[in-house]
Amino acid sequence: GWVYWDVIGHPDREELSIIGPHVNLASRLQSISGSGKIIISGVTQGILGNEWHTDTIDEEIEIKGFEGKVDVFQLLCE
């Protein structure tokens, strides 16, 4: 998805900042993933198609900052 990035701050202490709804969603999914797990959105799962194995997590969950429920999947390794 679309993201916006720029270097911000005082010239003595500049930092790269990346913002956008997909960045926020990735951060929220990371916070609920738990150790050793990779959690992805339904959009990402759709892009992966049958290339990777996934498992549905609680069908749809509410994510802070997003309207409605979000499809969430766990990426499985073999």
N, CA, C and O atoms as a DFTB+ gen file, in Angstrom:
312 C
 N C O
     1  1       0.808      -1.181       0.000
     2  2       0.000       0.000       0.000
     3  2       0.855       1.249       0.000
     4  3       2.083       1.190       0.072
     5  1       0.192       2.355      -0.081
     6  2       0.877       3.641      -0.130
     7  2       1.449       4.004       1.227
     8  3       0.801       3.832       2.259
     9  1       2.669       4.506       1.207
    10  2       3.312       5.038       2.402
    11  2       3.971       6.359       2.035
    12  3       4.274       6.623       0.871
    13  1       4.182       7.169       3.041
    14  2       4.885       8.434       2.866
    15  2       6.124       8.386       3.741
    16  3       6.061       7.949       4.890
    17  1       7.237       8.830       3.207
    18  2       8.460       8.819       3.992
    19  2       9.240      10.096       3.730
    20  3       9.142      10.700       2.661
    21  1      10.005      10.485       4.714
    22  2      10.856      11.663       4.595
    23  2      11.824      11.666       5.768
    24  3      11.593      11.021       6.790
    25  1      12.887      12.389       5.602
    26  2      13.834      12.594       6.685
    27  2      13.393      13.855       7.414
    28  3      13.264      14.918       6.806
    29  1      13.159      13.733       8.725
    30  2      12.669      14.872       9.497
    31  2      13.599      15.137      10.674
    32  3      14.425      14.301      11.042
    33  1      13.443      16.307      11.245
    34  2      14.194      16.647      12.443
    35  2      15.258      17.692      12.182
    36  3      15.461      18.140      11.053
    37  1      15.914      18.058      13.228
    38  2      17.014      19.026      13.179
    39  2      18.182      18.403      12.418
    40  3      18.410      17.199      12.535
    41  1      18.927      19.192      11.642
    42  2      20.050      18.630      10.881
    43  2      21.049      17.831      11.727
    44  3      21.711      16.931      11.211
    45  1      21.160      18.150      13.013
    46  2      22.058      17.392      13.885
    47  2      21.464      16.052      14.327
    48  3      22.172      15.185      14.839
    49  1      20.159      15.901      14.121
    50  2      19.488      14.683      14.594
    51  2      18.332      14.306      13.664
    52  3      17.183      14.220      14.099
    53  1      18.633      14.086      12.412
    54  2      17.606      13.724      11.447
    55  2      17.269      12.237      11.571
    56  3      18.123      11.407      11.882
    57  1      15.998      11.934      11.319
    58  2      15.536      10.549      11.354
    59  2      14.607      10.301      10.181
    60  3      13.889      11.196       9.736
    61  1      14.633       9.085       9.695
    62  2      13.706       8.684       8.653
    63  2      12.356       8.400       9.300
    64  3      12.280       7.670      10.289
    65  1      11.302       8.972       8.749
    66  2       9.949       8.738       9.255
    67  2       9.104       8.154       8.129
    68  3       9.097       8.672       7.012
    69  1       8.397       7.077       8.432
    70  2       7.530       6.420       7.455
    71  2       6.131       6.368       8.047
    72  3       5.941       5.852       9.149
    73  1       5.146       6.900       7.322
    74  2       3.773       6.917       7.814
    75  2       2.816       6.437       6.732
    76  3       3.148       6.437       5.546
    77  1       1.644       6.034       7.149
    78  2       0.600       5.603       6.234
    79  2      -0.221       4.504       6.873
    80  3       0.232       3.867       7.824
    81  1      -1.415       4.271       6.369
    82  2      -2.290       3.275       6.987
    83  2      -1.707       1.864       6.967
    84  3      -1.924       1.097       7.906
    85  1      -0.981       1.516       5.928
    86  2      -0.421       0.163       5.858
    87  2       0.746      -0.010       6.819
    88  3       0.974      -1.103       7.339
    89  1       1.480       1.068       7.053
    90  2       2.547       1.034       8.053
    91  2       1.931       0.844       9.436
    92  3       2.427       0.053      10.239
    93  1       0.847       1.572       9.710
    94  2       0.156       1.439      10.998
    95  2      -0.409       0.037      11.179
    96  3      -0.308      -0.541      12.261
    97  1      -1.002      -0.509      10.124
    98  2      -1.555      -1.861      10.208
    99  2      -0.447      -2.878      10.484
   100  3      -0.619      -3.772      11.312
   101  1       0.675      -2.748       9.802
   102  2       1.797      -3.666      10.034
   103  2       2.264      -3.598      11.480
   104  3       2.577      -4.623      12.086
   105  1       2.310      -2.399      12.028
   106  2       2.718      -2.235      13.424
   107  2       1.724      -2.895      14.372
   108  3       2.123      -3.561      15.327
   109  1       0.434      -2.714      14.112
   110  2      -0.600      -3.327      14.960
   111  2      -0.534      -4.849      14.878
   112  3      -0.653      -5.532      15.896
   113  1      -0.345      -5.381      13.675
   114  2      -0.266      -6.832      13.516
   115  2       0.968      -7.385      14.215
   116  3       0.922      -8.462      14.811
   117  1       2.062      -6.654      14.143
   118  2       3.279      -7.089      14.833
   119  2       3.050      -7.156      16.337
   120  3       3.553      -8.057      17.008
   121  1       2.288      -6.198      16.864
   122  2       2.072      -6.158      18.315
   123  2       1.208      -7.313      18.815
   124  3       1.290      -7.674      19.989
   125  1       0.381      -7.897      17.949
   126  2      -0.463      -9.022      18.373
   127  2       0.109     -10.373      17.946
   128  3      -0.474     -11.411      18.259
   129  1       1.227     -10.378      17.243
   130  2       1.716     -11.616      16.638
   131  2       2.309     -12.608      17.625
   132  3       2.179     -13.815      17.422
   133  1       2.940     -12.152      18.661
   134  2       3.586     -13.074      19.584
   135  2       4.939     -13.515      19.053
   136  3       5.252     -13.334      17.876
   137  1       5.714     -14.083      19.918
   138  2       7.082     -14.478      19.589
   139  2       7.114     -15.584      18.538
   140  3       6.417     -16.591      18.665
   141  1       7.913     -15.394      17.517
   142  2       8.118     -16.419      16.504
   143  2       6.998     -16.571      15.500
   144  3       7.021     -17.508      14.701
   145  1       6.016     -15.681      15.510
   146  2       4.893     -15.775      14.583
   147  2       4.913     -14.594      13.620
   148  3       5.346     -13.496      13.970
   149  1       4.441     -14.838      12.413
   150  2       4.288     -13.774      11.429
   151  2       2.807     -13.667      11.113
   152  3       2.199     -14.611      10.609
   153  1       2.229     -12.509      11.413
   154  2       0.809     -12.252      11.187
   155  2       0.681     -11.297      10.006
   156  3       1.385     -10.290       9.940
   157  1      -0.215     -11.611       9.078
   158  2      -0.408     -10.781       7.893
   159  2      -1.887     -10.465       7.710
   160  3      -2.755     -11.160       8.239
   161  1      -2.156      -9.420       6.963
   162  2      -3.538      -9.035       6.676
   163  2      -4.092      -9.896       5.546
   164  3      -3.354     -10.593       4.849
   165  1      -5.400      -9.829       5.387
   166  2      -6.050     -10.551       4.302
   167  2      -5.593     -10.076       2.934
   168  3      -5.517     -10.862       1.990
   169  1      -5.289      -8.785       2.828
   170  2      -4.797      -8.242       1.558
   171  2      -3.464      -8.891       1.199
   172  3      -3.261      -9.320       0.063
   173  1      -2.566      -8.961       2.164
   174  2      -1.262      -9.592       1.925
   175  2      -1.433     -11.071       1.612
   176  3      -0.759     -11.602       0.729
   177  1      -2.321     -11.729       2.322
   178  2      -2.575     -13.152       2.078
   179  2      -3.091     -13.350       0.656
   180  3      -2.725     -14.320      -0.010
   181  1      -3.936     -12.439       0.191
   182  2      -4.446     -12.520      -1.172
   183  2      -3.350     -12.367      -2.216
   184  3      -3.371     -13.028      -3.254
   185  1      -2.393     -11.490      -1.934
   186  2      -1.267     -11.293      -2.847
   187  2      -0.391     -12.544      -2.888
   188  3       0.089     -12.936      -3.951
   189  1      -0.188     -13.166      -1.731
   190  2       0.643     -14.369      -1.668
   191  2      -0.005     -15.548      -2.374
   192  3       0.682     -16.415      -2.913
   193  1      -1.346     -15.574      -2.369
   194  2      -2.060     -16.663      -3.012
   195  2      -1.653     -18.009      -2.450
   196  3      -1.571     -18.181      -1.234
   197  1      -1.397     -18.961      -3.328
   198  2      -1.015     -20.310      -2.903
   199  2       0.495     -20.486      -2.775
   200  3       0.981     -21.597      -2.563
   201  1       1.233     -19.381      -2.907
   202  2       2.695     -19.450      -2.803
   203  2       3.142     -19.798      -1.383
   204  3       4.183     -20.429      -1.200
   205  1       2.367     -19.395      -0.383
   206  2       2.697     -19.615       1.025
   207  2       1.483     -20.201       1.730
   208  3       0.344     -19.941       1.341
   209  1       1.728     -20.980       2.752
   210  2       0.641     -21.554       3.542
   211  2       0.303     -20.606       4.685
   212  3       1.188     -20.079       5.359
   213  1      -0.993     -20.400       4.890
   214  2      -1.452     -19.527       5.968
   215  2      -2.581     -20.200       6.732
   216  3      -3.199     -21.152       6.254
   217  1      -2.832     -19.687       7.921
   218  2      -3.922     -20.168       8.756
   219  2      -4.714     -18.960       9.231
   220  3      -4.126     -17.966       9.659
   221  1      -6.040     -19.031       9.162
   222  2      -6.888     -17.932       9.612
   223  2      -6.819     -17.791      11.123
   224  3      -6.809     -18.788      11.845
   225  1      -6.772     -16.561      11.598
   226  2      -6.768     -16.280      13.036
   227  2      -8.064     -15.561      13.385
   228  3      -8.314     -14.456      12.905
   229  1      -8.882     -16.183      14.213
   230  2     -10.129     -15.568      14.692
   231  2     -10.949     -14.947      13.575
   232  3     -11.649     -13.960      13.800
   233  1     -10.877     -15.495      12.398
   234  2     -11.591     -14.986      11.231
   235  2     -11.305     -13.507      11.009
   236  3     -10.430     -13.178      10.208
   237  1     -12.000     -12.613      11.678
   238  2     -11.762     -11.175      11.548
   239  2     -11.599     -10.586      12.935
   240  3     -12.290     -10.996      13.867
   241  1     -10.692      -9.625      13.084
   242  2     -10.509      -8.979      14.377
   243  2     -10.546      -7.467      14.209
   244  3     -10.320      -6.935      13.123
   245  1     -10.837      -6.798      15.308
   246  2     -10.823      -5.342      15.300
   247  2      -9.408      -4.868      15.583
   248  3      -8.758      -5.338      16.517
   249  1      -8.940      -3.937      14.772
   250  2      -7.605      -3.362      14.925
   251  2      -7.773      -1.879      15.236
   252  3      -8.456      -1.160      14.506
   253  1      -7.154      -1.426      16.314
   254  2      -7.242      -0.024      16.721
   255  2      -6.833       0.885      15.560
   256  3      -5.793       0.685      14.933
   257  1      -7.671       1.884      15.289
   258  2      -7.380       2.844      14.233
   259  2      -7.938       2.468      12.876
   260  3      -7.784       3.224      11.917
   261  1      -8.594       1.294      12.773
   262  2      -9.157       0.850      11.511
   263  2     -10.644       0.581      11.685
   264  3     -11.069       0.005      12.687
   265  1     -11.429       1.004      10.700
   266  2     -12.872       0.790      10.766
   267  2     -13.191      -0.657      10.411
   268  3     -12.562      -1.264       9.544
   269  1     -14.175      -1.178      11.101
   270  2     -14.598      -2.542      10.840
   271  2     -13.574      -3.557      11.297
   272  3     -12.667      -3.249      12.070
   273  1     -13.736      -4.762      10.808
   274  2     -12.841      -5.849      11.203
   275  2     -11.872      -6.147      10.067
   276  3     -12.165      -5.909       8.895
   277  1     -10.724      -6.668      10.439
   278  2      -9.658      -6.952       9.482
   279  2      -9.435      -8.458       9.434
   280  3      -9.343      -9.110      10.474
   281  1      -9.347      -9.013       8.222
   282  2      -8.978     -10.424       8.070
   283  2      -7.514     -10.572       8.456
   284  3      -6.662      -9.823       7.979
   285  1      -7.222     -11.541       9.323
   286  2      -5.858     -11.733       9.808
   287  2      -5.469     -13.202       9.655
   288  3      -6.254     -14.100       9.958
   289  1      -4.246     -13.430       9.181
   290  2      -3.745     -14.778       8.947
   291  2      -2.367     -14.934       9.567
   292  3      -1.617     -13.967       9.698
   293  1      -2.046     -16.165       9.947
   294  2      -0.693     -16.468      10.394
   295  2       0.028     -17.145       9.240
   296  3      -0.490     -18.085       8.637
   297  1       1.212     -16.666       8.942
   298  2       2.043     -17.274       7.916
   299  2       2.703     -18.509       8.514
   300  3       3.328     -18.436       9.572
   301  1       2.561     -19.641       7.833
   302  2       3.098     -20.903       8.341
   303  2       4.363     -21.271       7.580
   304  3       4.466     -21.024       6.378
   305  1       5.313     -21.854       8.274
   306  2       6.522     -22.331       7.601
   307  2       6.510     -23.851       7.614
   308  3       5.906     -24.481       8.482
   309  1       7.176     -24.408       6.651
   310  2       7.183     -25.872       6.541
   311  2       8.580     -26.404       6.563
   312  3       8.780     -27.616       6.481
